[in-house]
Amino acid sequence: MERIYVTVRARPLPQEDANCSPWRISGNSISVPNSSSKFEFDRVFGEDCKTAEVYEARTRDIVSAAVRGFNGTVFAYGQTNSGKTHTMRGSATEPGVIPLAVHELFETIQEDVDREFLLRMSYMEIYNEEINDLLAPEHRKLQIHESLERGIYVAGLREEIVASPQQVLDLMQFGESHRHIGETNMNLYSSRSHTIFRMIVESRDRNEAEDIGNSCDAVRVSVLNLVDLAGSERAAKTGAEGVRLKEGSHINKSLMTLGTVIKKLSEGAESQGSHVPYRDSKLTRILQPSLGGNANTAIICNITLAQIHADETKSSLQFASRALRVTNCARVNEILTDAALLKRQKKEIEELRAKLQGSHSEHLEEEILNLRNTLLQSELERERITLELEEEKRAQAEREKVLQEQAKKIKNLSSMVLYSNMDENREQYKKGKRRDTWCPGNLSRENLQELHEELQNARDEAKISFHCQLNLDSCVELSTEVENIIFEVQSSKEVLESVTSFEHEVFQSLSAISNVFVDIRALLHQISKEHKLVINDQEKLHLCMRQKITELENEKLVLYNQSVDFQKQMDDLRLNAQSLEGSLKSLSDQQNMEEGELRSYIQILENEISCLSSSSLAKEKESVRRDLEKVKIKLKETESKLKNASQEKTKLEGEKAYAEKEIKRLQGERTLLERDICKRESLAGRRRDSVIDKSSKGFDPKKAKGPGVLFEQTMQEDYRKLEVLAFEMETHIASLEDALAAASKEKEEVIYRNEGLALELEVMSEKLNVSNSELKLLQEDISRLRLRLEESKSEQEKMESSIKSLVEEKELLAMNLTDSLLEMEEEKAIWSAKEKASVETIELKVKLDNEEIKMLTTGMSEVKNELESCKAECKVLRERLTCAEENEKLDRKSSVEKSLEIDRLKNEQKMADGEGREAQDMLKSNVQTLSFQLHQSQEEADILRKELSFLSEERENLLAQVREFDKGTEQSNDIQNLQNQLFIMTNERDKLMFQIGDLQSHVAEIEVMKKNCDNMLVEAQIQVEEQVRRISRLEVKMHNDEVNNNKEKAKLRMRLRGTQASLDAHRYRYKEAINESVLMNRKFEEASRNLKDQLASYGIEVLNLKKQLASVKGLKGTE
């Protein structure tokens, strides 16, 4: 019995809170000054202590005891924000109790060389009274069960086999990531659930070559629980609402149940038979073995010494002080297999044999001494009787002495006669009383000698029968018989005391004894006959047993051959399974690599598609085709590998089914053989019991006095044969047990491999599902790209139609503009030529005619200059037109250069589509305005032409008038009028020239706008052509990709169907295999129980036979 070890750890406080703290720590006690509340514990750790010191206090011993097979539990208790999680888990700089315990566990295992270990770990949480598996987050709402084999356990909890401390800590970190943690006013990272970190330690002796015979194969199984409890809290302080309030209520409820359990146990309720409410909370139910049960338990009570938390600290300390009074009873947990039980029973049998041999030898020595004493006493009594009979005639005074000696003699004789029937003695006494006249003489002395010899023989036979009966009925019956004999001796003493008054009846009793011995001789002859019959029966039994032994040996050989064949088959299956596992792993790795490569190729292709340029489209298309061909080849290879894997799986399944059928057949044969063996053994046991009953009846000391030497030898031979037979049966049973153990191990290995294959199949199915989902995503992406392509195609068609219309309109406008310009130039040329001719003629005429018309000539010269300026302007306009044409050529060249910038404009194409539409609308509106303005300019040009024609007509009229003036110079008034008219005409001409200049500037602006429109149209055409090319290439590529994807989808669907069918078949077969394994386990358990019962019965029989042999050998040694 050992009580719970309780330690207290105080959380460090800031200096301000520490100064006003009401608690004081002194040694291993904590108290409040000026108050009666003082608490003493095993250890009290102050604020400056390290977690390693807390671990060294008691947890180290619990961990080392767990390695030796003792259960252990350490849990941290306290209010919220008191440092429980820090104590159990620790930090990067200061590891907690759990990491220290894990490292200590592995270190002690490495130091223990004499045993081999298997470690498993599990990690669970109790959140809102629901048990969740932190290592398998999908396992939620687990249930608690209880069984005789496992005790209290959580069903469905995942247990991971671990081989290093880092693996354990990684799994713990994974579990911590799924633990429920929340924020409250008191703690930023508050634990909202109780966690139980459990390490299961299994160990057994290493079966070395020297210790195979001595090892018991007992498996030690211990459980180490490291519990981090959620802290008790008050809603007023934590500010919990909603979910946090619900969590806090469940935490407080479970901790209150824990407190009531500790209180009940501290008051001794369990020993008094009262109820302890373990089942009120799942926490106390799981920790039931650790609270007053089979475990070493330690509690780390975490407290805060702040003034504001004084009430919570006091309640925590009260809980810890009550836990000090709880006691546990820790013991080594061992699981004994059938082989271990056999070995232990063999050891116990050998020890009992040694003890029995020692006790039998001592008991036999005592009996031999007693018998020798009785023989000596009988000889002395015989001598005394003879002396008394001789001296009876001589002296009457010595008659009393002689009578006393005769009384002693009769007493001894009566003790020997008491082994026969007392009623016969009494009848002999009654008959002897009638012969009062008989007197002893010389004949009586001869009869006494004969009687003495017969008595001696009878004593020997009685000894033999007595010891046989002792060995058959056990030591308890011997003691009862000894007590009966003592009682009968006392009764015989009383009878002899009554007989001493009748001296003459002594001789009559002697004669009666002689008659009794005559009857005993007859009985001895009958007993010898009966023993001969018993010996014959035993010989028959031996023959039957030998036949059965030969049959069992033959069956054993058959079973051994079958087991050898079965082992060969199992080895072949193992090799096949290993090879298939390797192939499956390689195939899965290759498939993963190929999937990764395919994904990378797809990503590369997508990136390349997004980054394609007009100049490298052909090269990229070829590379894409090559990559697609490579991908197709790899897909074909993977399909062929998957087909091979499926074929290998089918082969494995067939071999597995054949092996299972063989196992079932062997098990059926084994059950039949076990039934036959049980029947035969029951028959042999019944026959043995009958023989033993007969022999015991034949050796009844009340009816006979024992057989001869021949019977003793035959019995010894029979017992030796029985001992040899028992030894052979033990060896045969041991071999059968070994075969059973090997078969069960092989069955467990096959089941484990089946589970591994099932897991691999599940992994492959998950991978197939992932690939299917990825294929679906790719198909969706392809469909989206197709929709986008269709939309872009429609937009391109619209753009092409609009561009074509614009081009046509542009060409028409250009033709109209060129025609109008040519007509303008021709008209200007004609007009200029006419003006030159007319001016020259007018100047000559004016110079020749008269000086009076100098004003007209000057005016005409000015007009001429103006006309020259107009010509110059026309030349400038022509040069501008030529420059414009050259600029158009340059723009065309630059458009080729600008095609390189299209890559940059591709990403802006979507944005430019809308702008292009707006630009098209603007262009259309601009073209319409330009056409309207051109129409207006044409009309104005027509008007100007008309005005010019009108002016030319007026000029001709003027010339006519000048000619008429030449004819009559005397008309000066007309000349002035003409001069006035010329002045007016010049003004009008100036206005017209100004309007012509405005029109020319407007035409120049229209030409600039035309050029811009032409450039924009050219750029739009280039973009449209590039988009058309790109769309055509993308269409071809998408068509090829679609064809390939359809092919791949069809192939993958076929593969999925095949794999789904194979998976369904595997699952069905796996379920059948599980059901068969369950049935096999039940059958094995029943067979093992039957074998255990048989072994127990065989052990009892062997013990009895060895006792009998030892007793017979002891008797033989005494003789």
Secondary structure, DSSP 8 states (H G I E B T S, - for coil): -EE-EEEEEEE---HHHHHT---EEETTEEE-TTSS-EEE-SEEE-TT--HHHHIIIIIHHHHHHHHTT--EEEEEEEBTTSSHHHHHHB-SSSB-HHHHHHHHHHHHHHH--SEEEEEEEEEEEEETTEEEESSSTT--SB-EEEETTTEEEETT---EEE-SHHHHHHHHHHHHHTS-EE--SS-SSEE-SEEEEEEEEEEEE---TTTTTT----EEEEEEEEEE---B--HHHH---THHHHHHHHHHHHHHHHHHHHHHHHTTHHHHT----GGGSHHHHHTGGGTTSSSEEEEEEEEE--GGGHHHHHHHHHHHHHHTT-EE-----EE--HHHHHHHHHHHHHHHHHHHHHHHHHHHHHHHHHHHHHHHHHHHHHHHHHHHHHHHTT-STTHHHHHHHHHHHHHHHHHHHTTS-HHHHHHHHHHHTT--S----HHHHHHHHHHHHHHHHHHHHHHHHHHHHHHHHHHHHHHHHHHHHHHHHHHHHHHHHHHTT-SHHHHHHHHHHHHHHHHHHHHHHHHHHHHHHHHHHHHHHHHHHHHHHHHHHHHHHHHHHHHHHHHHHHHHHHHHHHHHHHHHHHHHHHHHHHHHHHHHHHHHHHHHHHT--STTHHHHHHHHHHHHHHHHHHHHHHHHHHHHHHHHHHHHHHHHHHHHHHHHHHHHHHHHHHHHHHHHHHHHHHHHHHHHHHHHHHT-TTT-----HHHHHHHHHHHHHHHHHHHHHHHHHHHHHHHHHHHHHHHHHHHHHHHHHHHHHHHHHHHHHHHHHHHHHHHHHHHHHHHHHHHHHHHHHHHHHHHHHHHHHHHHHHHHHHHHHHHHHHHHHHHHHHHHHHHHHHHHHHHHH-GGGHHHHHHHHHHHHHHHHHHHHHHHHHHHHHHHHHHHHHHHHHHHHHGGGHHHHHTTHHHHHHHHHHHHHHHHHHHHHHHHHHHHHHHHHHHHHHHHHHHHHHHHHHHHHHHHHHH-TT-HHHHHHHHHHHHHHHHHHHHHHHHHHHHHHHHHHHHHHHHHHHHHHHHHHHHHHHHHHHHHHHHHHHHHHHHHHHHHHHHHHHHHHHHHHHHHHHHHHHHHHHHHHHHHHHHHHHHHHHHHHHHHHHHHHHHHHHHHHHHHHHHHHH-
